């Protein structure tokens, strides 16, 4: 056979046959490589499954232990809701009590102010009466009930007053002296 005597169709068929054989060989080699890779993947998967089995068994045990706890959560949540409701009611009561205390405190403040005014006016009236009585006794200036003498504050460099120093003489304190003694000094 002569290659030059072949028809172009025959040459194309021969080339096609050669390409087909080559393709079959490539597919066979590829399948062989895939099979070895698939074997490695299967080995890896089996190893992973073997490692996961104890973990899965432990998780099953934990789930079995959690079942009673899960059953207790719902009643616990109901009790918590009841406790929160009771706390809310107690807070409302405390708010009412604080409002009552506030009104009582305001009333006590008003009463204290009224008593202070009455006491002040009574003291002024008594001072005026004593002043009238003392003026009749010969004094030119009316005496004040409970005159208070203020002493100047001590200076920083001044020594502390001695224990035998009379009160009200530079001690930094003020003393209460009746009107008779205050006018005599």
Rosetta blueprint (number, residue, H / E / L):
1 X L
2 X L
3 X L
4 X L
5 X L
6 X L
7 X L
8 X H
9 X H
10 X H
11 X H
12 X H
13 X H
14 X H
15 X H
16 X H
17 X H
18 X H
19 X H
20 X H
21 X H
22 X H
23 X H
24 X H
25 X H
26 X H
27 X H
28 X H
29 X H
30 X H
31 X H
32 X H
33 X H
34 X H
35 X H
36 X H
37 X H
38 X H
39 X H
40 X H
41 X H
42 X H
43 X H
44 X H
45 X H
46 X H
47 X H
48 X H
49 X H
50 X H
51 X H
52 X H
53 X H
54 X H
55 X H
56 X H
57 X H
58 X H
59 X H
60 X H
61 X H
62 X H
63 X H
64 X H
65 X H
66 X H
67 X H
68 X H
69 X H
70 X H
71 X H
72 X H
73 X H
74 X H
75 X H
76 X H
77 X H
78 X H
79 X H
80 X H
81 X H
82 X H
83 X H
84 X H
85 X H
86 X H
87 X H
88 X H
89 X H
90 X H
91 X H
92 X H
93 X H
94 X H
95 X H
96 X H
97 X H
98 X H
99 X H
100 X H
101 X H
102 X H
103 X H
104 X H
105 X H
106 X H
107 X H
108 X H
109 X H
110 X H
111 X H
112 X H
113 X H
114 X H
115 X H
116 X H
117 X H
118 X H
119 X H
120 X H
121 X H
122 X H
123 X H
124 X H
125 X H
126 X H
127 X H
128 X H
129 X H
130 X H
131 X H
132 X H
133 X H
134 X H
135 X H
136 X H
137 X L
138 X L
139 X L
140 X L
141 X L
142 X L
143 X L
144 X L
145 X L
146 X L
147 X L
148 X E
149 X E
150 X L
151 X L
152 X L
153 X L
154 X L
155 X L
156 X L
157 X L
158 X L
159 X L
160 X L
161 X L
162 X L
163 X L
164 X L
165 X L
166 X L
167 X L
168 X L
169 X L
170 X L
171 X L
172 X L
173 X L
174 X L
175 X E
176 X E
177 X L
178 X L
179 X H
180 X H
181 X H
182 X H
183 X H
184 X H
185 X L
